């Protein structure tokens, strides 16, 4: 196969559009392979939650399984980011995809034999998450290699759109597959989906990176320290990371409680549960594509605040659903109300995450991209499962709706506070036009 053109060559269209990154062949291959793999990922995630809730009937256990599925990234994320700045991204991605495929086949085998226990499931999911934690920083480095700085904002938003579009297809397939093939069939389909991701990465052709020096003893730790030192001197980047951590802790724990919400609030089993997940995926897709369409010309700091406000407003509406959509209404109308609420909540969440990630990626130098995105992985992998853990515990004590109300109000207050601070800073800069403007960090690779 001939060498692929560079990310900045004439293959990219001269005008900006929502799908401009797809004009790059390498990115198209990556996009398709990831799409197939992510459908399997969401299919398995939906099946795992429903299997746990069906076997235990416990909101607490849902929080624990979500923690096992994400928290290991908190432990290894910093070192994974440091290593990704030294190891060829393609090699790391392929190795970790194979590891996740083995975990999915193991889960399918144990479930089909009927010997799976809750803690075995948690251990397998934790192992798979360690693979993801090593893979994701390398994916961010690889993405930059595929599209270059000009199309990076668009590619990030399209990746977020793909991530969330597959949330529509995966849960929908989970409902059908769970009924026909059972949980083991869902896990087998996920394992097979990794073959598409592996094949797409093998098919990509890009110019080889310069040889990297051999990692000396203690070098990974020194790289981690260098990344943290950079963050200490960049309050804007560290502030966005802190805000993302807060949002995961305060707001996103509700996602793990969707089986409880579906059965106890709406009165639906796995069919309604998967419809709710699919509606959230559709909203998140639209949110990410909206960010992609806006491009670089819109102040993303304000978009971050708007995303939180949108999320909080619709989550608040969902938490009050038993009061404005009483049980006397037809079940399908009540389900439709839940669908609208989750669609809006996930639109806001994706709008927030896509804008925040773009701000971080554009601000950091290329030489530190893996390390800083490793910190991003730590923040995400720590905040969301901890949010699920406290949400599950609180929901078991006080009910799911009061906990969702609390989360929504905290996020609503934060969004309003962000807008006030941004307005104050804007007024200050207009009164002091000589203040320096912070520009995106230059590409350290030259």
C-alpha positions as CSV (number, residue, x, y, z in Angstrom):
1,X,0.0,0.0,0.0
2,X,1.3,3.4,-0.8
3,X,2.2,5.9,1.9
4,X,-0.7,8.0,3.0
5,X,-0.7,11.7,2.5
6,X,0.1,13.9,5.5
7,X,-2.7,15.4,7.6
8,X,-2.1,18.8,6.2
9,X,-2.0,18.0,2.5
10,X,-4.6,18.9,-0.2
11,X,-6.8,16.0,0.7
12,X,-8.5,18.1,3.3
13,X,-11.1,20.5,2.0
14,X,-10.2,24.2,2.0
15,X,-13.5,25.2,3.8
16,X,-14.4,24.1,7.3
17,X,-17.4,21.8,7.7
18,X,-18.8,19.5,10.3
19,X,-17.2,16.3,8.8
20,X,-14.0,17.8,7.4
21,X,-11.7,15.3,9.1
22,X,-13.3,12.5,7.3
23,X,-11.7,13.8,4.1
24,X,-8.4,12.3,5.4
25,X,-8.2,8.6,4.5
26,X,-6.3,7.5,7.6
27,X,-8.9,9.2,9.8
28,X,-11.8,7.5,7.9
29,X,-10.2,4.1,8.6
30,X,-9.7,4.9,12.2
31,X,-13.3,6.3,12.5
32,X,-15.0,3.2,11.0
33,X,-12.9,0.7,13.0
34,X,-13.6,2.6,16.3
35,X,-17.3,2.8,15.4
36,X,-17.7,-0.9,15.2
37,X,-15.7,-1.5,18.4
38,X,-17.6,1.1,20.3
39,X,-20.9,-0.5,19.4
40,X,-19.7,-3.6,21.1
41,X,-18.4,-1.7,24.1
42,X,-21.8,0.0,24.7
43,X,-23.6,-3.3,24.1
44,X,-21.5,-5.0,26.8
45,X,-21.9,-2.0,29.2
46,X,-25.7,-2.1,28.9
47,X,-25.7,-5.9,29.4
48,X,-23.4,-5.8,32.4
49,X,-25.6,-3.2,34.3
50,X,-28.8,-5.1,33.6
51,X,-27.2,-8.5,34.5
52,X,-26.0,-7.1,37.8
53,X,-29.3,-5.4,38.6
54,X,-31.2,-8.5,37.6
55,X,-29.1,-10.8,39.8
56,X,-28.7,-8.5,42.9
57,X,-31.5,-5.9,42.7
58,X,-29.1,-3.5,44.4
59,X,-28.3,0.1,43.5
60,X,-25.2,-0.3,45.7
61,X,-23.9,-3.1,43.5
62,X,-24.5,-1.0,40.4
63,X,-22.3,1.7,41.9
64,X,-19.6,-0.9,42.7
65,X,-19.6,-2.4,39.2
66,X,-19.3,1.1,37.7
67,X,-16.4,1.8,40.0
68,X,-14.6,-1.4,39.0
69,X,-15.2,-0.5,35.3
70,X,-13.6,2.9,35.6
71,X,-11.5,3.4,38.8
72,X,-8.4,1.4,37.7
73,X,-7.7,4.3,35.3
74,X,-7.1,6.4,38.4
75,X,-4.3,4.1,39.5
76,X,-2.4,3.7,36.2
77,X,-3.5,6.8,34.2
78,X,-0.5,9.0,35.0
79,X,2.0,6.3,34.1
80,X,0.0,5.4,31.0
81,X,0.2,9.0,29.8
82,X,4.0,9.2,30.4
83,X,4.6,5.9,28.6
84,X,2.5,7.0,25.6
85,X,4.9,9.8,25.0
86,X,7.6,7.2,24.5
87,X,6.0,4.2,23.0
88,X,4.7,4.1,19.4
89,X,1.0,4.8,19.6
90,X,0.1,2.1,17.0
91,X,1.9,-0.6,19.0
92,X,0.2,0.4,22.3
93,X,-3.2,0.6,20.7
94,X,-3.0,-2.9,19.2
95,X,-1.7,-4.5,22.3
96,X,-4.4,-3.0,24.5
97,X,-7.2,-3.9,22.0
98,X,-6.0,-7.5,22.1
99,X,-6.1,-7.4,25.9
100,X,-9.7,-6.1,26.0
101,X,-10.8,-8.7,23.5
102,X,-9.4,-11.5,25.8
103,X,-11.3,-9.9,28.7
104,X,-14.5,-9.9,26.8
105,X,-14.1,-13.5,25.7
106,X,-13.3,-14.5,29.3
107,X,-16.4,-12.8,30.6
108,X,-18.6,-14.5,27.9
109,X,-17.1,-17.9,28.7
110,X,-17.7,-17.6,32.5
111,X,-21.3,-16.4,32.0
112,X,-22.1,-19.1,29.5
113,X,-20.8,-21.7,31.9
114,X,-23.0,-20.2,34.7
115,X,-20.0,-19.9,37.1
116,X,-19.6,-16.1,37.0
117,X,-19.7,-14.3,40.3
118,X,-20.2,-10.6,41.0
119,X,-16.6,-10.2,42.1
120,X,-15.2,-12.1,39.1
121,X,-17.1,-9.8,36.8
122,X,-15.7,-6.8,38.7
123,X,-12.2,-8.1,38.4
124,X,-12.5,-8.7,34.6
125,X,-14.0,-5.3,34.0
126,X,-11.2,-3.7,36.1
127,X,-8.5,-5.6,34.0
128,X,-10.2,-4.4,30.8
129,X,-10.2,-0.8,32.2
130,X,-6.4,-1.0,32.8
131,X,-6.0,-1.8,29.1
132,X,-8.2,1.2,28.2
133,X,-6.2,3.4,30.5
134,X,-3.0,2.6,28.7
135,X,-4.6,2.8,25.3
136,X,-6.5,6.2,25.5
137,X,-3.5,8.5,25.9
138,X,-1.9,6.8,22.9
139,X,-5.1,7.3,21.0
140,X,-4.9,11.1,21.6
141,X,-1.3,11.1,20.4
142,X,-2.3,9.0,17.4
143,X,-5.3,11.2,16.6
144,X,-2.9,14.2,16.4
145,X,-0.7,12.3,14.0
146,X,-3.7,11.4,11.8
147,X,-5.2,14.9,11.3
148,X,-2.6,17.5,12.4
149,X,-3.3,20.7,14.3
150,X,-5.6,22.3,11.7
151,X,-8.3,19.6,11.9
152,X,-7.8,18.6,15.6
153,X,-10.8,20.5,17.0
154,X,-13.1,18.9,14.3
155,X,-11.6,15.4,14.8
156,X,-12.0,15.6,18.6
157,X,-15.6,16.6,18.3
158,X,-16.3,13.9,15.6
159,X,-14.7,11.3,17.9
160,X,-17.0,12.5,20.7
161,X,-19.9,12.3,18.2
162,X,-18.9,8.7,17.2
163,X,-18.5,7.7,20.9
164,X,-22.0,8.9,21.6
165,X,-23.7,7.8,18.4
166,X,-22.7,4.2,19.2
167,X,-24.5,4.7,22.5
168,X,-27.7,4.7,20.4
169,X,-26.9,1.5,18.5
170,X,-25.1,-0.5,21.3
171,X,-27.9,-0.4,23.9
172,X,-30.6,-1.0,21.2
173,X,-28.6,-4.1,20.1
174,X,-28.2,-5.0,23.8
175,X,-32.0,-5.2,24.3
176,X,-32.4,-7.6,21.3
177,X,-29.2,-9.6,22.0
178,X,-29.9,-10.0,25.7
179,X,-33.4,-11.4,24.8
180,X,-32.1,-13.8,22.1
181,X,-28.5,-14.6,23.0
182,X,-28.4,-13.8,26.7
183,X,-25.6,-11.9,28.5
184,X,-22.9,-14.3,27.2
185,X,-23.9,-13.5,23.6
186,X,-23.6,-9.8,24.2
187,X,-20.1,-10.2,25.6
188,X,-19.1,-12.4,22.7
189,X,-20.3,-9.8,20.2
190,X,-18.2,-7.2,22.0
191,X,-15.1,-9.4,21.8
192,X,-15.6,-9.9,18.1
193,X,-16.0,-6.1,17.6
194,X,-12.4,-5.5,18.6
195,X,-11.3,-7.2,15.4
196,X,-12.6,-4.2,13.4
197,X,-10.6,-1.8,15.5
198,X,-7.4,-3.9,15.2
199,X,-7.8,-4.2,11.4
200,X,-8.4,-0.5,10.9
201,X,-5.3,0.5,12.9
202,X,-3.2,-2.1,10.9
203,X,-4.5,-0.6,7.6
204,X,-3.5,3.0,8.5
205,X,-0.3,4.3,6.9
206,X,1.5,7.4,8.3
207,X,5.0,8.6,8.2
208,X,7.1,6.9,10.9
209,X,7.8,8.9,14.0
210,X,11.5,9.7,15.0
211,X,13.1,6.9,17.0
212,X,12.3,7.3,20.7
213,X,14.9,6.9,23.4
214,X,14.9,3.8,25.5
215,X,13.0,4.4,28.8
216,X,15.6,4.4,31.6
217,X,14.8,3.2,35.1
218,X,12.7,5.9,36.8
219,X,12.1,7.8,33.5
220,X,8.4,7.2,33.6
221,X,8.2,8.8,37.1
222,X,10.3,11.8,35.9
223,X,7.9,12.2,32.9
224,X,4.9,12.2,35.3
225,X,6.5,14.8,37.4
226,X,7.3,16.9,34.3
227,X,3.6,16.7,33.3
228,X,2.4,17.7,36.7
229,X,4.9,20.6,36.8
230,X,3.5,21.9,33.5
231,X,0.0,21.8,35.0
232,X,1.1,23.8,38.0
233,X,2.2,26.6,35.7
234,X,-0.9,26.5,33.5
235,X,-3.9,27.3,35.7
236,X,-6.3,27.4,32.7
237,X,-5.6,23.8,31.8
238,X,-5.6,22.6,35.4
239,X,-8.8,24.5,36.0
240,X,-10.5,22.7,33.1
241,X,-9.3,19.4,34.4
242,X,-10.6,20.2,37.9
243,X,-14.0,21.3,36.5
244,X,-14.2,18.0,34.5
245,X,-13.5,16.1,37.7
246,X,-16.2,18.0,39.6
247,X,-18.7,17.3,36.8
248,X,-18.0,13.6,36.8
249,X,-18.3,13.4,40.6
250,X,-21.4,15.6,41.1
251,X,-23.3,14.9,37.9
252,X,-22.4,11.8,36.0
253,X,-23.1,9.2,38.7
254,X,-26.7,9.0,37.7
255,X,-25.9,7.1,34.5
256,X,-25.1,3.9,36.4
257,X,-28.5,4.2,38.1
258,X,-30.5,3.9,34.9
259,X,-31.7,0.3,35.5
260,X,-33.1,1.6,38.8
261,X,-34.7,4.6,37.2
262,X,-36.2,2.5,34.4
263,X,-37.8,-0.1,36.7
264,X,-38.8,1.9,39.8
265,X,-39.7,5.3,38.3
266,X,-40.9,4.4,34.8
267,X,-42.0,0.8,35.4
268,X,-40.1,-0.7,32.5
269,X,-37.6,-3.6,32.3
270,X,-34.7,-4.0,29.9
271,X,-36.7,-2.8,26.9
272,X,-37.4,0.6,28.5
273,X,-33.9,0.7,30.0
274,X,-32.2,0.3,26.6
275,X,-34.5,2.9,25.0
276,X,-33.4,5.4,27.7
277,X,-29.7,4.6,27.1
278,X,-30.3,5.0,23.3
279,X,-32.0,8.4,23.8
280,X,-29.1,9.6,25.9
281,X,-26.7,8.5,23.2
282,X,-28.7,10.3,20.6
283,X,-28.6,13.5,22.6
284,X,-24.9,13.2,23.2
285,X,-24.3,12.6,19.5
286,X,-26.1,15.8,18.7
287,X,-24.2,17.7,21.4
288,X,-20.8,16.6,20.1
289,X,-21.7,17.3,16.4
290,X,-22.9,20.7,17.4
291,X,-19.4,21.4,18.9
292,X,-17.9,20.1,15.7
293,X,-20.0,22.4,13.6
294,X,-19.1,25.4,15.7
295,X,-15.4,24.9,15.1
296,X,-12.8,27.3,16.5
297,X,-14.8,30.5,16.0
298,X,-16.9,30.2,19.2
299,X,-15.7,30.9,22.8
300,X,-15.5,27.4,24.2
301,X,-15.2,28.7,27.8
302,X,-18.8,29.9,27.5
303,X,-19.8,26.6,25.7
304,X,-18.5,24.7,28.8
305,X,-20.9,26.6,31.0
306,X,-23.8,26.2,28.6
307,X,-23.2,22.5,28.5
308,X,-23.4,22.2,32.3
309,X,-26.5,24.3,32.5
310,X,-28.3,22.2,29.8
311,X,-27.3,19.0,31.5
312,X,-28.5,20.2,34.9
313,X,-31.8,21.5,33.7
314,X,-32.9,18.3,32.0
315,X,-31.6,16.1,34.9
316,X,-33.7,18.3,37.2
317,X,-36.7,17.7,35.0
318,X,-36.0,13.9,35.1
319,X,-35.7,13.9,38.9
320,X,-39.2,15.5,39.2
321,X,-40.7,13.2,36.6
322,X,-42.9,11.3,39.2
323,X,-44.6,14.6,40.0
324,X,-45.2,16.1,36.5
325,X,-45.7,12.7,34.8
326,X,-47.9,10.6,37.3
327,X,-48.3,6.9,37.1
328,X,-51.8,7.3,35.8
329,X,-50.5,8.4,32.5
330,X,-50.0,5.7,29.7
331,X,-46.7,3.9,30.1
332,X,-45.4,4.9,26.7
333,X,-46.0,8.6,27.4
334,X,-44.1,8.4,30.7
335,X,-41.3,6.6,28.8
336,X,-41.3,9.4,26.2
337,X,-41.0,12.0,29.0
338,X,-38.0,10.1,30.3
339,X,-36.5,9.9,26.8
340,X,-36.8,13.7,26.4
341,X,-35.1,14.3,29.7
342,X,-32.2,12.0,29.1
343,X,-31.8,13.2,25.5
344,X,-31.3,16.8,26.8
345,X,-29.1,15.8,29.8
346,X,-26.7,13.9,27.5
347,X,-26.8,16.7,24.9
348,X,-25.5,19.0,27.6
349,X,-22.9,16.5,29.0
350,X,-21.4,15.9,25.5
351,X,-21.4,19.6,24.8
352,X,-19.5,20.1,28.0
353,X,-17.0,17.3,27.5
354,X,-16.3,18.0,23.9
355,X,-15.7,21.7,24.6
356,X,-13.5,21.0,27.6
357,X,-11.4,18.4,25.8
358,X,-10.8,20.7,22.8
359,X,-9.7,23.5,25.1
360,X,-7.2,21.2,26.8
361,X,-5.9,19.7,23.6
362,X,-5.3,23.0,21.9
363,X,-3.6,24.5,24.9
364,X,-0.9,21.8,25.6
365,X,2.4,21.3,23.7
366,X,2.7,18.2,21.5
367,X,5.6,16.8,23.5
368,X,3.4,16.7,26.6
369,X,0.2,15.6,25.0
370,X,0.3,12.0,26.2
371,X,1.2,12.9,29.7
372,X,-1.5,15.6,30.0
373,X,-4.1,13.3,28.5
374,X,-3.0,10.7,31.0
375,X,-4.0,13.2,33.7
376,X,-7.3,13.7,31.8
377,X,-7.8,9.9,32.0
378,X,-7.0,9.9,35.8
379,X,-9.5,12.7,36.4
380,X,-12.2,11.1,34.3
381,X,-11.5,7.6,35.6
382,X,-11.6,8.8,39.2
383,X,-14.5,11.2,39.2
384,X,-17.2,9.2,37.3
385,X,-16.9,6.0,39.3
386,X,-16.7,7.8,42.6
387,X,-19.8,9.7,41.5
388,X,-21.5,6.4,40.7
389,X,-20.4,5.0,44.1
390,X,-21.9,7.7,46.2
391,X,-25.0,8.0,44.0
392,X,-25.7,4.2,44.3
393,X,-25.2,4.4,48.1
394,X,-27.4,7.5,48.5
395,X,-30.1,6.1,46.1
396,X,-30.3,2.9,48.2
397,X,-31.0,5.1,51.3
398,X,-33.1,8.0,50.0
399,X,-34.2,6.9,46.5
400,X,-33.0,7.8,43.0
401,X,-35.0,10.9,42.4
402,X,-33.8,12.9,45.5
403,X,-30.2,12.1,44.6
404,X,-30.7,13.2,41.0
405,X,-32.3,16.5,42.2
406,X,-29.3,17.2,44.4
407,X,-26.8,16.5,41.6
408,X,-28.8,18.7,39.2
409,X,-29.0,21.7,41.6
410,X,-25.2,21.5,42.3
411,X,-24.4,21.5,38.6
412,X,-26.9,24.3,37.9
413,X,-25.3,26.5,40.5
414,X,-21.9,25.7,39.1
415,X,-23.0,26.6,35.5
416,X,-24.4,30.0,36.7
417,X,-21.2,30.7,38.6
418,X,-19.1,30.0,35.5
419,X,-21.1,32.4,33.4
420,X,-20.8,35.1,36.1
421,X,-17.0,34.7,36.3
422,X,-16.7,34.7,32.5
423,X,-18.7,37.9,32.3
424,X,-16.6,39.5,35.0
425,X,-13.4,38.5,33.2
426,X,-14.8,39.9,29.9
427,X,-15.6,43.2,31.5
428,X,-12.1,43.3,33.1
429,X,-10.4,42.6,29.7
430,X,-12.4,45.4,28.0
431,X,-11.4,47.8,30.7
432,X,-7.7,46.7,30.4
433,X,-7.1,46.1,26.7
434,X,-3.4,45.7,27.3
435,X,-3.8,42.4,29.1
436,X,-2.0,39.5,27.3
437,X,-4.2,37.0,25.3
438,X,-3.5,33.4,25.9
439,X,-2.9,31.6,22.6
440,X,-2.8,27.8,21.9
441,X,0.5,26.2,22.7
442,X,2.9,25.8,19.8
443,X,3.6,22.4,18.4
444,X,6.8,21.3,20.1
445,X,7.5,18.9,17.3
446,X,8.4,21.7,15.0
